[in-house]
Amino acid sequence: MKTILKSTISCPSCGYQKEETMPTDSCEYFYECSKCHKILKPKEGDCCVYCSFGNVPCPPIQLDKKCC
């Protein structure tokens, strides 16, 4: 299975979307929206901002591994 490294994050405050490249060796717990500058944090039960606000989950979750 090929790991997808691009995910589009959608800001829940302003709706702005931006494609980002996910890191393969760390998790991103904080993400600043480029438009409204709100700091996004993972939702309860999610390991990172990509799993909460992205259209593709982070690489470890894609590979059925434990996230950071």
Secondary structure, DSSP 8 states (H G I E B T S, - for coil): -----EEEEE-TTT--EEEEE--SSS----EE-TTT--EE---TT-SSHHHHHBSS--HHHHTT----
